Amino acid sequence: MTQPVVAVAGASGDLGARIVRALAARGAQVRALVRPAAAEAEVARMAALGATPVRADPANQVALADAVTGAACVVSALNGLRDVIVERQGVLLNAAVRAGVPRFIPSDFAADFTRTRPGENRNFDLRREFMARADRAPIRVTSILNGAFMDMLGREMPVIQPGIRRVLYWGSAEQPLDFTAKDDVAAYTAAAALDDDAPRILRIAGQSLSARELAAVMTEFSGERYRTLWVGSIGSLGAMIRLARLFAPGDDEVFPPWQGMQYSRDMFSGRGKLHPLDNGRYPGLRWTTVRDLFTARREQEG
């Protein structure tokens, strides 16, 4: 039986490459959309992941439509600001419609921005704007919401402070936070891309745990006692965001410091909490825990 074709935009990025690999593992025929001027090394990397690289100008709707013709689904793993999330992804959406592709998965991988406050998180606002556009298009759209990428813990997301053996939190130490490993997001996205009956929104979390529970995990993992450390109220975090934007605007950056703070506010306030979860929709998927993540890191680092 011929396997369905899935086209992936943003395939050369971190998450996009993982999605390509996961689709190939499921037997899909994967088309990795690459720029006309993409280096041969990038094209070869896509082929090594199991995809057929297809060159197409991301600003040219006709060229993109030709590139995705015959696909059962277009998956976007594009990342950027308004010119990418709204405009370039809009061209991709229109190209999918033009080509008669039945389904589209946008680059919405985040906390539940459908329940957060407009105007309080720039990157969420961009996804909310694109969602409204996608809902007007004659194509079936499925958004996958996964909380924070678990891989960011202890790195880009510094709530874990090994030097002082503390887990930082705003508001309540009991507020559950959603985390999902990138490989798990990719595996789930691949399953959803091949699911003709996928609903409008799918919510997943590899593990949901509070700052207090995270401290307990780190204590068990490290053998050293971790405690929680309250660093302020949700309101004080909002004040910090306003000051950060005033003194270090970074409006042309995808993830300036204040953007991470906005994300933390939506998580610790509970407004971005994912519920109900759709983890069980695709049997056989394995969900990485925080302990799994740190164990793998320790093994990699020797």
N, C-alpha and C positions, 0 to 999 in steps of 0.2 A: 504494500500500500504506500502510495506517495505521501510523504510527510508534508504538513503545511509549511508555507513560507512565512517567515516573520522578519520584517525589516527593522533594524535598530539604528536610531540616530544617536550620536554621542557615544558610539561604540568604542572609541579610542580612549575615553575617560575611565576613571577607576571603576565606578559602578557599571558603566556601559559595557566594559570588557567582561565583567563578571556575569552580566546578563547574557552576553553572547555565548560565553562558555556554558552557562546553565541551559540555554536553549539547545545548544548542540548536544549536550548530554541527554536531553529528552528526545533527540532525533529530529528536531526541526531543521528545515532548510533556512539558514540564517543569512540575510543580506546585511552587511555592515556598510552603512552609508558613510562615505569619506569624501572630503573635499577634493576637487579636481587637482589641486596642487599638493595633495598629501604626499609625504615622503614615501619612498618605496619600503623603507623599514616599517613604517606604520601599516602599510598595506599587507606586508608579509606577516606582521604580528596578528592582524585580523584573520588572515588565512590560517595561521597556526592555531588560533582559538577555535577553528571549525566553521568560520564564516566565509561567504563569498563577498569580497570587497567590491562595492559599486561606487564609482566616483560620480558625484552630483553636486552642483552648486547649491548650497543651503538657502540662498536667496532667490533661486529660480524655481518657481512653482511648477512649471512645465517639466523641467529636468528632474525634479524630485518625483513628480507623478510618474514619469517613465521608470524611475528607479524602483518605485514601490508597487508598480502594476503587478497584479497576481498575488500579492501578499494577503494573508488572512488577517494580519494585525500589524500595525506600526507601533513600535515602542520607542518612546523618547527618553533618553537619559541625558538630555542637554542640561547644562548648568551655567548660570550667569545672571545678569541683571535684566532689565526690561527688554533690552534689544534682543536678548536670547529667549527668555522665558515667555514673553508675550509675542514679540514680533517674529523672531526666527521660528519659534515653535508654531506660531500661527500660520506661517508659510507651509510648514510640514503638515499641519492639520488640513489645510486647504488642498495640498497635493494629494493627501490620502483620500479625501472626498472626491477629488477630480479623477483619481485612478479607480474609484469604486471599491476601495479597501473597506471591509465591513466594520473593523474595530481599531481603536486607538487607545494607547496607554500613555498618558502625559507624564512629564517629570515632576510628579507631585510628592515624591518620597520625603515625608516630613511628619511632624505631629499633626493632630487633627485641626488644621487651620479653618475648617468649616465651622468650628465652634469658638474660635478666638475672636478678639475684638479688632475690627478693621482699623487701620491706622497705627497699630501698636507693634507691628512686626513687618518690616519692609518686604522681606522675601516671601512671607506668607501672603501679603497683599498682592504681590505679583502673581502668585499661584491662584489666588482667589479671582483675580481679573481674568486669567486665562481660563479658569474653570467656567466662568460665565460665557466666555466666547465658545468654548468647546460644547457647552450644553445647547447652544443655538445651531450647531452644525449637524447635518444629516448623517451622523455616524455614531456608532455605539462607543461610549467612552467608559473606561474603568480607571479610577484613581486608586493607587495603592499608598496607604498611609502607614508608616512604620515607626513613628516616634523618632528618637535620636539614634544615629548610627552608633551602635555599641563600641565600634572600633575607635571612636573618639575619646572614650573614657581614659583618663590618665594622660591624654595627649592634648588634642585641640579643646577638649572639654575638661578643664582642670578642677572638677569638684573633688577628685581624689588627690590628696596631698601626702605622698609617702614620707617626705622629709619631716613632717610633724605628726604623721599618722592620724590624720583627720579627714573626715568627709564633710565638705562644706555644704551648707543649705541655706536657702531663704524661706521665710514663712514657717512651715511645719516640717519637722523631721519625719513625719508619718505620711507625707504626701507621696503616693505611688508615682514613679516615673517610668516611662516606656523606653526600652532599648531593644534594637534589633541589629544583629551583625550584618554587614554588607553582603556576605555570601548567602545568608539566609534570605535577605531581601531579593537578591538576584534569583535564587532558586524559586521563590514564591512568584516573582514576576514572570518567570519563564512558564510556570504552570498556568498562571492567569492568562498569559498571551495565547495559550493553546486551548483555553476554556471558552467556547462560544457562548456559554451561558453566564459568564462573569457579570456580576452586578455593577452598578455605577461606582460604588466605593467599597473597597476591601480594607479592613483595619487589622494590622498584625503587630505583635510584640514578642520578641524572643524571650524577654523577661521583663516583668514589671516589679520594681522594688523601690522602697523608700530610701532616704538617706540613712536612716537607722539600720535598715536591712543591708544596705550596701556596706556600711561599716562592719557589720557582722560577717559578711562574705570576705571582706578584706582581712579581717582578724583571723578567720579560719585559714585563708589562703596563705598569708604571710607568716603566721605564727606570732605576730606582734599585735598588741591590742590597738585597734582603731576606734576612735570616738567621733561623734558628730560635732560640728562646730557651726553654731548659728552666726551668720554674717550679716543678717539684717532682715527686715520685713520685705514683703513684695513691693510695698510703696517705696521703700528706700532703694530697692533695686531699680525701680522706675526713675528715681531721681539720678542715680548713677548713670543710667542710659542717656538721660538728657544732657548731663555734663560731658559724657564721653562724645556725644555727637557734636557738642559745641566746640570742644577743644581738639578733637581728632575726627573730623567729619567722615573721611573715607567713603564718600558717597559713590565713588567709582570702583569700589572694591566689592567683591561678592560676599566676603565674610570678614568685615572689619570687626574689631573687638566688641563694639556695641551691638552688632548683629547677633553674636553669640549670647550676649546678655539678654537681648530680646527673646531669644529662643529659651533661655533658662527661665525667664519670667513666665512664659507660657507653660512651661513644664511644671515649675514649682507652684504656680497659682492653681494648677489643675485644669485650666481652661483648654489645654491641648491634649488632655487625657483621652486615650483611645478606648472606646466602648460602644458596642460589644466587639470582641475580637473574633476574627475569622480564621484563626490559625488552623483549625481543623478541616478547612474546606478541601485541602489537597493532602490526603493521607500519604505517609511515608517521608514527609519532610522532617528533618532534625533541627531543633532550635538550640542555638548556642547560648549558654549562660555566661554571666560575668566571670564566674570561676573558670569556665572553659577558656574564655578569652585570655585571662591573665596566665593560665597554665600554658597555653600555646605560646604566648609571648616569652615566658621564662624559658621554654624549650628552644625557641628560636634564638634567643640571646645567649644561650649556652649556660 
